Amino acid sequence: MVFKRKSRPTVIIIGANFGGLTAVTTLLKQFTVIVVDPTPWFEYLPGIHELVSGVKTPSLLKLSSPKIVRRAGHRFIKDRVVQILPDKNLVIMKNGTSLSYDFCIVAIGGVKNTFGTPGADTHAVSFSNIENCHFIGKQLKILSKAKTPSHIVIVGGGIEGIEVLGEILRKFKDIKHIRIRLIERENRLLNEIPADIDSEIRKHCRPYPVEFITEASVKKVTGKTVFLTNGKRLKSDLTIWTAGAKPHPLLLLSGFTETADQWAPVSGTLQHIVHKNVFFAGDAADVPDVHSKQAYHAIDMGHCAALNINRIHSGKALQPFKPRPKPIIVSFGDLDTYVIAGDFVLAGSALSSLKEVVFQKVMMDFDPAGIALKGLHLSNRAVRSALPLALSTTFSLSALKRLGKVRLLDKRKEKTKRMRQRKHD
Ligand SMILES: Cc1cc2nc3c(=O)[nH]c(=O)nc-3n(C[C@H](O)[C@H](O)[C@H](O)COP(=O)(O)OP(=O)(O)OC[C@H]3O[C@@H](n4cnc5c(N)ncnc54)[C@H](O)[C@@H]3O)c2cc1C
């Protein structure tokens, strides 16, 4: 496709979180840029589990998106996009108006996936935004004051399920009448991680009323009961749904995908494979080399998509998106933290400073003035010593060990265990 050179092209960015806000701050001032999002807040999703224990407050995890967009010299519209017509270069808004574009960046993330489980949308709280996680924290406080036993069911033993369990234990582990069950479809917790964190988590939970039910799925959810496929019925005063995300319906509705379960197919330069003036950034994009949907990839994709639009405008060749290797940090309340970095998996509470410094650094990059108002100054000693690591793209074992007492989890043990399991099967 040959792009017509206009003196002041219009770029519409749909979605103002990690991908969209990075794009707006990267685009040149020569564009007319309009950012559309139904919520006026940037939400730091990787930190929302800490709302459950009250370690973080909603205001600490939010920034004003219109302010960030205005500071970049552009315009924010608070509305929901209901359809994109890529053949006509038009975006249709919920308020009935439409906007035309020369380029569009779609950064709408994904949506909760309840896999069609009856009752899950109505009776389970999705662990997906600040409002819901704050609500979970408040409900737990109420249940902790009750005189009778309270039952919490967490659906999903992936990163989010483990992080929410850790925060519940951080705050409520001494309240014996709060009983927690975690349901996981696979035969171990954190199945996607190449080390045996499962046995670590179980060891930490031994003193507390926590039960893990693996190799089971949820069949139905009602107001007070979770029904499992293995026939079990679990009492539940609060059901927390952490089990996965699926593509945003806007992708299929706008003709970017052929089925509802497909993420947007893009080229290496993040352009849609058919509609070359539509770029995708973040979770919405299906990028072959990106194996997990993470905020740091969304940030890098927002940057890459915007740079490529800048390059088209300047008549330069486009550059491919190259995912940077970054560690995955999984916190388990105040009991432990795990860092999965390339070939090794480390454990130790001292690693939690790494998660905190990533949070403070991202917030500072989006809103340098706003973060000072929140009292975050990258000043705490533990956080400061983790800063060089958070800025680095390579995470050496020795550098991570300097953060404090850590344990190297043996991947070979996990391999042997899996081999034994296979033989047994
Ligand atoms: C509980 C949880 C924990 C996580 N932990 C980590 C972690 O530790 N580390 C990590 O790197 N990543 C983590 N992630 C993943 C990370 O948050 C995502 O990868 C990241 O948010 C993706 O950014 P995005 O900009 O693509 O989409 P999102 O952040 O999902 O933002 C999408 C934006 O699009 C807007 N939008 C949606 N529909 C429309 C529409 N129709 N019109 C206009 N706007 C629309 C939304 O309002 C939202 O602002 C976590 C996610 C969750 C939910």
The ligand as a Gaussian input file, in Angstrom:
#p B3LYP/6-31G(d) Opt

LIG

0 1
 C       -4.641000      -8.822000      37.196000
 C       -3.585000      -8.589000      36.152000
 C       -2.242000      -8.703000      36.483000
 C       -1.249000      -8.481000      35.528000
 N        0.075000      -8.560000      35.895000
 C        1.038000      -8.231000      35.004000
 C        2.415000      -8.171000      35.397000
 O        2.767000      -8.463000      36.543000
 N        3.323000      -7.786000      34.476000
 C        2.973000      -7.449000      33.200000
 O        3.857000      -7.073000      32.401000
 N        1.679000      -7.521000      32.784000
 C        0.711000      -7.903000      33.656000
 N       -0.603000      -7.959000      33.260000
 C       -0.924000      -7.795000      31.834000
 C       -1.008000      -6.334000      31.434000
 O       -1.806000      -5.628000      32.338000
 C       -1.528000      -6.245000      30.016000
 O       -0.628000      -6.941000      29.173000
 C       -1.658000      -4.797000      29.594000
 O       -2.629000      -4.141000      30.378000
 C       -2.030000      -4.697000      28.118000
 O       -2.073000      -3.351000      27.764000
 P       -2.989000      -2.828000      26.575000
 O       -2.728000      -1.379000      26.449000
 O       -2.822000      -3.704000      25.407000
 O       -4.492000      -3.094000      27.048000
 P       -5.231000      -2.687000      28.395000
 O       -4.290000      -2.324000      29.449000
 O       -6.188000      -3.794000      28.663000
 O       -6.041000      -1.387000      27.987000
 C       -7.066000      -1.410000      27.041000
 C       -7.747000      -0.039000      27.033000
 O       -8.679000      -0.030000      25.970000
 C       -9.872000       0.560000      26.420000
 N      -10.976000       0.063000      25.593000
 C      -11.536000      -1.173000      25.612000
 N      -12.536000      -1.242000      24.751000
 C      -12.618000      -0.026000      24.143000
 C      -13.476000       0.520000      23.145000
 N      -14.459000      -0.208000      22.592000
 N      -13.305000       1.801000      22.783000
 C      -12.308000       2.537000      23.329000
 N      -11.472000       2.077000      24.268000
 C      -11.634000       0.798000      24.666000
 C       -9.963000       0.143000      27.877000
 O      -10.845000       1.001000      28.609000
 C       -8.513000       0.255000      28.321000
 O       -8.219000       1.540000      28.790000
 C       -1.620000      -8.168000      34.200000
 C       -2.981000      -8.065000      33.865000
 C       -3.951000      -8.268000      34.817000
 C       -5.426000      -8.130000      34.445000

